[in-house]
Amino acid sequence: MNERRIGIVMNGVTGRMGLRQHLERSIVAIREQGGIEAADGSMIIPEPILVGRNELKLRRIAEQYDLTRWTTDLSEALAEPDVEIYFDSQLTQLREKGVRAAVEAGKAIYCEKPIAEGLDAAVELARLVRDSGLKNGVVQDKLSLPGLRKLKRLVDGGFFGRILSVRGEFGYWVFEGDWQEAQRPSWNYKSEEGGGIIVDMFCHWRYVLDQIFGPVRSVYCQGATHIAARYDEQGKEYPATADDAAYGVFELEGGIVAQMNSSWATRVFRDELVEFQVDGTEGSAVAGLRRCRAQHRSATPKPVWNPDLPATENFREQWAEVPDNEVFDNGFKVQWEMFLRHVTSTADDSEFPWDFVEGAKGVQLAELGLQSWREGRKLEVPPLGIESRP
Ligand SMILES: NC(=O)c1ccc[n+]([C@@H]2O[C@H](COP(=O)([O-])OP(=O)(O)OC[C@H]3O[C@@H](n4cnc5c(N)ncnc54)[C@H](O)[C@@H]3O)[C@@H](O)[C@H]2O)c1
């Protein structure tokens, strides 16, 4: 079988997402399984070139995963003759510079969300990338989660009847960093470094809502910085300047009301770190990262409000597990495989739907969320003013 080796510059692999999800669970996993089959029957084998700031860390990561190519010089990496793809999972603020260098070098581009910190920059970057004619994509990992895949299956199968509402709970306690180390990087809590849960999570909620339930038409967002001071990676106290919780209400096309609570200052009393409850005229479902449970109208109990009595039934037990019916791979890997096939194919761009224009929509919702919080009012979501390439 023919092999097609594709050089991928991976910028930001020393970070949480870059290392664990993109390098280890995606690219290294694809290499270990012997590559993936392209449309023409050849095997695509990704050849990563690790890029970062810290030589020592890069060398260690390369050794750990049996890789040989790494550098602290992005332009040197982009100039390697076999490189076809630039991937960016650096902290958000640095993304634009990296992407611009890749456009200049004429490489296909794949990157983490958000594509930029603000809407103007995101649209400008999306336009640059689109007009360059280069293949491009943005991670939309939540769509590949088993729980959400099963939820989408219920939507597509008409299970809900008319969907009325969506309620999402996302979050967990992120330690302040004094007596227990914080499990997220300190830049997440500094607006001057591109942090904040609205910028981080509204990008996800945009594509989840748009693509599973219907286009987002308006947003009302109440943000908060619940924890005012935190401790950084060096144990030094710093003021938290970015929001660490966001309470959002979104209206979707068709009158669906979606509420999303996102918080790094909440303790989990849920089965999973994110859960969505969808209520429809014909049935309801609760989906998390992995599980999805449903209740049809025919099996809906009829509780009567009586605060004088203890609950008479176990409501959770009345839900039915939605079966997997297929094998779910890691969501980041699934999307990497799609993007690799897309880059090697000659078909049109529709086979990888999540391009930079889709990425910019996430930034748009985040920016509107921040504005809504600042101004204390609901805002319409206007058209982005830029279309994907036909
Ligand atoms: N898809 C998802 O679910 C998801 C989840 C978390 C983060 N992200 C996104 O991934 C990107 C990286 O997030 P992360 O949590 O991996 O962050 P991280 O802090 O763990 O990693 C940041 C990366 O950027 C590099 N970097 C370059 N210059 C830097 C600087 N001056 N300061 C700090 N780091 C610098 C770091 O070396 C590191 O490789 C962000 O854009 C974030 O929004 C996506």
The ligand as an ORCA input file, in Angstrom:
! r2SCAN-3c Opt
* xyz 0 1
  N     -10.807     22.457     22.587
  C     -10.787     22.517     23.890
  O     -11.585     21.877     24.572
  C      -9.787     23.374     24.581
  C      -9.574     23.204     25.947
  C      -8.620     24.008     26.570
  C      -7.912     24.940     25.837
  N      -8.155     25.090     24.515
  C      -7.420     26.085     23.723
  O      -6.108     25.594     23.494
  C      -5.161     26.665     23.562
  C      -4.089     26.297     24.599
  O      -4.684     26.109     25.859
  P      -3.984     25.216     26.988
  O      -4.993     25.040     28.048
  O      -3.335     24.047     26.356
  O      -2.887     26.250     27.511
  P      -1.416     25.991     28.079
  O      -1.044     27.186     28.865
  O      -1.344     24.649     28.754
  O      -0.516     25.921     26.772
  C      -0.160     27.094     26.072
  C       0.858     26.776     25.002
  O       1.276     28.017     24.416
  C       2.679     28.147     24.566
  N       3.087     29.517     24.795
  C       3.800     30.263     23.938
  N       4.061     31.476     24.450
  C       3.499     31.503     25.662
  C       3.428     32.484     26.680
  N       3.959     33.685     26.527
  N       2.764     32.175     27.812
  C       2.178     30.962     27.979
  N       2.229     29.993     27.033
  C       2.880     30.269     25.892
  C       3.048     27.262     25.747
  O       4.402     26.905     25.670
  C       2.103     26.104     25.552
  O       2.624     25.218     24.569
  C      -5.959     27.909     23.927
  O      -6.182     28.670     22.776
  C      -7.257     27.395     24.471
  O      -8.348     28.257     24.217
  C      -9.069     24.312     23.883
*
